[in-house]
Amino acid sequence: MPIIKYFPHFFQDTPSDILQDIKTVTTYLHTEYDAKCYVVGGAVRDRLLGVIAKDYDIECFGIEIEAFEAAMQHLNAQGVGKSFFVYKYHDIDIALPRTEKKTSHGHRGFEVTLAKEEKEASRRRDFTVNALMYDIHNETILDFWQGVDDLSNGVLRVVDENSFQEDSLRVLRAMQFAARFGFKIERNSCQLCQNISLDDLPKERICHEFEKMFQGKYLHYGLYYLFALKIAEKLWDEEIKARDFFSLSKVLQRRQTDFVEKLRPYYFLFILLPYLRSESEKILERLGVPNSYYKKIIGQALPQKIDCAFVARKTLKEGMVEYVGNYHLKVKELAMRLGVWEQPFQADVTPSMLVSQGFEGKALGEALQREIEKKIKGLHEDCS
């Protein structure tokens, strides 16, 4: 029997438009088909954590496939995964409860069948904190796997070992959940993840989970499980020395308050890559990241000596606010002192000034570079 928790104010902070969509769908299904509807997955987890859920998944029990499809047609819901019985109504995912069995290689190689009972359906979830169900009609949370306790204790625990290891993406999900929520992965679950190959995952899916991790508030947890779950070893054949881990962890933990929000996707890799043996391009290629990562990271590492000359050269085209190394306290301090945090370094020399002196063509460019370099070298030493 599940643990049942009465929770009458579940939708208290839900945006009004989303709440109206949920009421429209669930009221129709309950009234016309006597279907029982539950909010499942991350939305229940987030609500218990006090986080406003962005994505709502509804599972409908007690309705046959033909009737469900007719209901979706009536609601003008769009099929987004019909083989998995999943439809979308505006921003809400509506699905029939299901079980999945691995039948072939690859992330699409699953045989799907309908689940008749709530516990059977929740068993396919990856972690106990994601297997919670909210009974909309009775305003209660159903907990078959002690997910509420694990949520309170900040623990990620696998629901079912057999189903878990059939989907290798869940290893990456463990890492990004740890980074986003500060969860620790239970020992047996950690060992299970270590033994799962990632060879069947396409780059797009790998990238998607890493990008979620990059946005986490607990990046040092993500760093730990990147290596503890052997993800770095499987993807890049990389390990990390203890002293490097503690050095990196300290930076990720302490410097996040200095991250510029629009650059947040890039900081983790920017800080990590200099510690790895592999070439940065190969790491990024294996992750399948967008081209923006190459532009922001490749060739942009922090030098051992951070001085005014470095800051001035780095800001010849744009302000330091665009440089991913700006989390470093000295970089920001010097940029502020030179007035180049939000705007480029002003060398007070222009091509027109040099043209009036008789320079043109290639000689003009070389002369401009010399004059800029003079300005940089002439910066006061007290700012370094």
C-alpha positions as CSV (number, residue, x, y, z in Angstrom):
1,M,0.0,0.0,0.0
2,P,1.2,3.5,-0.7
3,I,1.8,6.2,1.8
4,I,-0.9,8.8,1.2
5,K,-0.4,12.4,2.1
6,Y,-3.3,14.9,2.0
7,F,-2.2,18.0,0.1
8,P,-5.2,20.3,-0.7
9,H,-3.1,23.3,-1.8
10,F,-1.0,21.5,-4.5
11,F,-1.9,24.0,-7.2
12,Q,-1.7,27.1,-5.0
13,D,1.2,28.7,-7.0
14,T,0.4,27.3,-10.4
15,P,0.1,30.0,-13.1
16,S,-3.6,30.6,-13.8
17,D,-3.5,29.7,-17.5
18,I,-1.8,26.3,-16.8
19,L,-4.2,25.6,-13.9
20,Q,-7.2,26.3,-16.2
21,D,-5.8,23.9,-18.8
22,I,-5.3,21.2,-16.2
23,K,-8.9,21.7,-15.0
24,T,-10.2,21.5,-18.6
25,V,-8.5,18.3,-19.3
26,T,-9.1,16.4,-16.1
27,T,-12.7,17.6,-15.6
28,Y,-13.6,16.4,-19.1
29,L,-11.8,13.0,-18.7
30,H,-13.4,12.4,-15.2
31,T,-16.9,13.5,-16.2
32,E,-17.1,11.8,-19.6
33,Y,-15.0,8.7,-19.1
34,D,-14.8,8.4,-15.3
35,A,-11.0,8.4,-15.7
36,K,-8.8,9.0,-12.7
37,C,-6.1,11.7,-13.3
38,Y,-2.8,12.2,-11.5
39,V,0.0,14.7,-11.8
40,V,3.1,12.6,-12.0
41,G,6.9,13.1,-12.1
42,G,8.9,16.2,-11.7
43,A,5.9,18.5,-11.0
44,V,5.1,16.6,-7.8
45,R,8.7,16.6,-6.7
46,D,9.1,20.3,-7.4
47,R,5.9,21.2,-5.5
48,L,7.1,19.4,-2.4
49,L,10.5,21.3,-2.7
50,G,8.6,24.6,-2.9
51,V,9.6,25.1,-6.5
52,I,7.0,26.4,-9.0
53,A,6.6,23.6,-11.5
54,K,7.1,24.5,-15.2
55,D,6.1,21.3,-16.8
56,Y,3.0,19.2,-15.9
57,D,2.5,15.6,-16.8
58,I,-0.9,14.1,-16.4
59,E,-1.5,10.3,-16.3
60,C,-5.0,8.9,-16.8
61,F,-6.2,5.6,-15.4
62,G,-9.4,3.7,-16.0
63,I,-9.8,4.6,-19.7
64,E,-9.2,2.4,-22.7
65,I,-6.9,3.4,-25.6
66,E,-9.7,4.0,-28.1
67,A,-11.7,6.2,-25.6
68,F,-8.5,8.1,-24.6
69,E,-7.7,8.9,-28.2
70,A,-11.2,10.0,-28.9
71,A,-11.0,12.3,-25.8
72,M,-7.7,13.7,-27.1
73,Q,-9.3,14.4,-30.4
74,H,-12.2,16.2,-28.7
75,L,-9.8,18.3,-26.7
76,N,-7.7,19.0,-29.9
77,A,-4.6,17.7,-28.1
78,Q,-1.7,16.9,-30.3
79,G,0.0,13.5,-30.4
80,V,3.7,13.9,-29.5
81,G,4.5,10.3,-28.8
82,K,1.6,8.2,-29.9
83,S,3.5,4.9,-29.6
84,F,3.9,5.9,-26.0
85,F,0.3,7.1,-25.6
86,V,1.5,10.7,-25.0
87,Y,-0.4,13.9,-26.1
88,K,0.1,17.6,-25.5
89,Y,-2.6,20.0,-24.6
90,H,-1.1,23.5,-24.8
91,D,1.9,23.1,-22.4
92,I,0.6,20.0,-20.6
93,D,1.6,16.4,-21.4
94,I,-1.3,13.9,-21.1
95,A,-0.6,10.2,-21.2
96,L,-1.9,6.7,-20.4
97,P,0.0,4.9,-17.7
98,R,2.5,2.5,-19.2
99,T,5.3,0.0,-18.6
100,E,8.3,-0.2,-20.9
101,K,10.5,-3.2,-21.7
102,K,13.8,-2.9,-23.6
103,T,13.7,-4.9,-26.9
104,S,16.5,-3.5,-29.0
105,H,19.6,-1.3,-28.9
106,G,19.2,2.4,-28.8
107,H,17.0,4.8,-26.8
108,R,13.9,4.1,-28.9
109,G,14.1,0.3,-28.6
110,F,11.3,-0.2,-26.1
111,E,8.1,-2.2,-26.1
112,V,5.3,-0.3,-24.4
113,T,2.2,-1.8,-22.7
114,L,-0.6,-0.2,-20.7
115,A,-0.3,-0.3,-16.9
116,K,-3.5,-1.0,-15.0
117,E,-2.5,0.1,-11.5
118,E,-0.7,3.1,-10.1
119,K,2.1,1.2,-8.5
120,E,2.8,-0.7,-11.7
121,A,3.0,2.6,-13.6
122,S,5.2,4.3,-11.1
123,R,7.7,1.5,-11.1
124,R,9.0,2.6,-14.5
125,R,10.2,5.9,-13.0
126,D,13.9,6.4,-12.5
127,F,14.2,7.7,-8.9
128,T,11.8,7.5,-6.0
129,V,11.6,11.3,-5.8
130,N,10.2,11.3,-9.4
131,A,7.8,8.4,-8.8
132,L,5.4,10.4,-6.6
133,M,1.8,10.9,-7.9
134,Y,-0.8,13.6,-7.0
135,D,-4.4,12.4,-7.1
136,I,-6.2,15.5,-8.4
137,H,-9.7,14.4,-7.5
138,N,-8.8,13.4,-3.9
139,E,-6.1,16.0,-3.4
140,T,-3.6,13.4,-2.1
141,I,0.0,12.4,-2.9
142,L,0.6,8.7,-3.4
143,D,4.1,7.5,-2.5
144,F,4.8,3.8,-3.3
145,W,8.6,4.0,-2.9
146,Q,9.3,6.2,0.1
147,G,10.0,9.1,-2.3
148,V,8.9,11.7,0.2
149,D,11.4,10.5,2.8
150,D,14.2,10.5,0.1
151,L,13.2,14.0,-0.9
152,S,13.4,15.2,2.7
153,N,16.8,13.6,3.0
154,G,18.1,14.9,-0.3
155,V,18.7,11.4,-1.7
156,L,18.4,9.9,-5.2
157,R,17.4,6.3,-5.0
158,V,16.6,4.0,-8.0
159,V,13.0,2.7,-8.0
160,D,13.5,-0.5,-9.9
161,E,17.0,-1.7,-10.9
162,N,15.8,-3.8,-13.8
163,S,13.9,-1.0,-15.6
164,F,16.4,1.6,-14.6
165,Q,19.3,0.0,-16.4
166,E,17.3,-0.4,-19.6
167,D,17.6,3.3,-20.2
168,S,21.2,4.6,-20.0
169,L,20.1,8.2,-20.2
170,R,19.1,7.9,-16.5
171,V,22.8,7.8,-15.5
172,L,23.1,11.4,-16.9
173,R,19.8,12.3,-15.3
174,A,21.3,11.3,-11.9
175,M,24.2,13.7,-12.4
176,Q,22.1,16.6,-13.5
177,F,19.5,16.1,-10.7
178,A,22.4,16.1,-8.2
179,A,23.7,19.4,-9.7
180,R,20.3,21.0,-9.8
181,F,18.9,20.0,-6.4
182,G,22.0,19.2,-4.3
183,F,20.9,15.5,-4.0
184,K,23.3,12.7,-3.0
185,I,23.0,9.4,-4.9
186,E,22.4,6.4,-2.7
187,R,25.3,3.9,-2.7
188,N,23.6,1.0,-4.5
189,S,22.1,3.4,-7.1
190,C,25.5,4.9,-7.6
191,Q,27.0,1.5,-8.2
192,L,24.3,0.6,-10.6
193,C,24.9,3.8,-12.7
194,Q,28.7,3.0,-12.8
195,N,28.0,-0.3,-14.5
196,I,25.7,1.1,-17.3
197,S,27.2,1.7,-20.7
198,L,26.4,5.0,-22.4
199,D,27.4,3.8,-25.9
200,D,23.8,3.8,-27.2
201,L,23.1,7.5,-26.4
202,P,23.1,10.0,-29.4
203,K,24.9,13.4,-28.9
204,E,21.6,15.3,-28.7
205,R,20.4,13.4,-25.6
206,I,23.8,13.7,-23.9
207,C,24.0,17.4,-24.6
208,H,20.4,18.0,-23.3
209,E,21.2,16.4,-19.9
210,F,24.5,18.2,-19.6
211,E,22.9,21.6,-20.4
212,K,20.5,21.0,-17.6
213,M,23.4,20.2,-15.3
214,F,25.2,23.4,-16.3
215,Q,22.3,25.4,-15.0
216,G,22.4,23.8,-11.6
217,K,23.0,25.6,-8.3
218,Y,25.2,22.8,-7.0
219,L,27.7,22.4,-9.8
220,H,30.2,20.8,-7.4
221,Y,27.8,17.9,-7.0
222,G,27.6,17.6,-10.7
223,L,31.4,17.6,-10.9
224,Y,31.5,14.9,-8.3
225,Y,29.1,12.6,-10.0
226,L,30.5,13.3,-13.4
227,F,33.5,11.3,-12.2
228,A,31.9,9.1,-9.5
229,L,29.4,7.6,-11.9
230,K,32.2,7.1,-14.4
231,I,30.5,9.3,-17.0
232,A,33.7,11.2,-17.8
233,E,35.5,7.8,-18.1
234,K,32.8,6.4,-20.5
235,L,32.5,9.5,-22.7
236,W,36.1,10.8,-22.8
237,D,38.2,8.2,-21.0
238,E,39.0,10.8,-18.4
239,E,39.6,10.5,-14.6
240,I,40.5,13.3,-12.1
241,K,43.1,13.5,-9.4
242,A,41.9,14.2,-5.9
243,R,43.7,17.5,-5.6
244,D,42.3,18.7,-8.9
245,F,38.8,17.7,-7.8
246,F,39.0,19.6,-4.6
247,S,40.4,22.6,-6.4
248,L,37.6,22.6,-9.0
249,S,34.9,21.9,-6.5
250,K,36.0,24.9,-4.4
251,V,35.8,27.2,-7.4
252,L,32.4,25.8,-8.5
253,Q,31.0,26.1,-5.0
254,R,32.3,29.6,-4.1
255,R,32.3,31.5,-7.4
256,Q,28.8,30.8,-8.7
257,T,27.6,34.0,-7.1
258,D,30.0,35.8,-9.6
259,F,28.6,34.1,-12.7
260,V,27.0,36.3,-15.3
261,E,23.6,34.7,-15.8
262,K,23.6,34.7,-19.6
263,L,27.0,32.9,-19.6
264,R,25.9,30.3,-17.0
265,P,25.8,27.4,-19.6
266,Y,29.5,27.8,-20.3
267,Y,31.2,28.2,-16.9
268,F,31.3,24.5,-15.9
269,L,33.2,23.4,-19.0
270,F,35.3,26.5,-19.0
271,I,36.5,25.7,-15.5
272,L,36.8,21.9,-16.0
273,L,38.5,21.6,-19.4
274,P,42.0,22.8,-18.5
275,Y,42.2,19.9,-16.0
276,L,41.5,17.2,-18.6
277,R,44.0,15.4,-20.8
278,S,41.8,15.4,-23.9
279,E,41.7,18.3,-26.3
280,S,38.8,20.7,-25.6
281,E,37.5,20.3,-29.1
282,K,37.1,16.6,-28.7
283,I,35.3,17.0,-25.4
284,L,32.8,19.5,-26.9
285,E,32.4,17.3,-30.0
286,R,31.5,14.3,-27.9
287,L,28.9,16.3,-26.0
288,G,27.4,17.6,-29.2
289,V,27.1,21.1,-27.9
290,P,26.1,24.1,-30.1
291,N,28.7,26.2,-31.8
292,S,28.4,28.9,-29.1
293,Y,30.3,26.7,-26.7
294,Y,33.3,26.5,-29.1
295,K,33.3,30.3,-29.4
296,K,33.0,31.0,-25.7
297,I,35.5,28.3,-24.5
298,I,38.1,27.2,-27.0
299,G,41.3,29.3,-26.6
300,Q,39.7,31.3,-23.8
301,A,41.4,29.8,-20.7
302,L,42.6,32.0,-17.9
303,P,46.3,32.7,-17.9
304,Q,48.5,32.1,-14.8
305,K,49.2,35.9,-14.6
306,I,46.1,38.1,-14.6
307,D,47.1,41.7,-15.0
308,C,45.9,44.9,-16.7
309,A,47.5,44.0,-20.0
310,F,45.5,40.7,-20.1
311,V,42.3,42.4,-19.3
312,A,42.8,45.2,-21.8
313,R,43.7,42.8,-24.6
314,K,40.7,40.6,-23.8
315,T,38.4,43.6,-24.0
316,L,39.6,45.1,-27.3
317,K,36.4,44.0,-29.0
318,E,33.8,43.6,-26.2
319,G,33.4,44.2,-22.5
320,M,34.6,41.7,-19.9
321,V,31.0,40.8,-19.2
322,E,31.1,38.6,-22.4
323,Y,34.2,36.6,-21.3
324,V,33.5,33.4,-19.4
325,G,36.6,33.8,-17.2
326,N,35.0,36.9,-15.6
327,Y,34.0,34.8,-12.6
328,H,37.6,35.2,-11.3
329,L,37.7,38.0,-8.7
330,K,40.8,39.6,-10.1
331,V,39.5,39.6,-13.6
332,K,36.4,41.5,-12.5
333,E,38.3,43.8,-10.2
334,L,40.7,44.9,-12.9
335,A,37.9,45.2,-15.5
336,M,36.0,47.5,-13.2
337,R,39.1,49.5,-12.5
338,L,39.8,50.0,-16.2
339,G,36.2,50.6,-17.1
340,V,35.9,47.7,-19.4
341,W,33.4,45.5,-17.6
342,E,30.6,46.4,-20.0
343,Q,32.4,48.2,-22.8
344,P,35.6,47.6,-24.9
345,F,39.0,49.0,-23.9
346,Q,39.5,52.5,-25.3
347,A,43.0,52.9,-26.7
348,D,42.3,56.5,-27.9
349,V,43.8,55.8,-31.3
350,T,41.8,55.4,-34.5
351,P,42.6,54.5,-38.1
352,S,41.7,58.0,-39.2
353,M,44.4,59.5,-36.9
354,L,47.0,57.2,-38.5
355,V,45.8,57.9,-42.1
356,S,46.4,61.6,-41.5
357,Q,50.0,60.6,-40.7
358,G,50.4,58.8,-44.1
359,F,49.7,55.2,-43.2
360,E,47.6,53.1,-45.5
361,G,46.9,49.4,-46.4
362,K,48.8,46.8,-44.5
363,A,51.1,49.4,-42.9
364,L,48.0,51.1,-41.4
365,G,46.9,47.9,-39.7
366,E,50.4,47.3,-38.3
367,A,50.7,50.9,-37.1
368,L,47.3,50.7,-35.4
369,Q,48.3,47.5,-33.6
370,R,51.6,49.1,-32.4
371,E,49.8,52.1,-31.0
372,I,47.2,50.0,-29.2
373,E,50.0,47.8,-27.7
374,K,51.8,51.0,-26.5
375,K,48.6,52.1,-24.7
376,I,48.3,48.6,-23.1
377,K,51.9,48.6,-21.9
378,G,51.5,52.1,-20.6
379,L,48.8,51.2,-18.2
380,H,49.6,52.0,-14.5
381,E,51.2,49.1,-12.8
382,D,49.2,49.7,-9.6
383,C,46.1,48.1,-11.3
384,S,47.9,44.7,-11.8
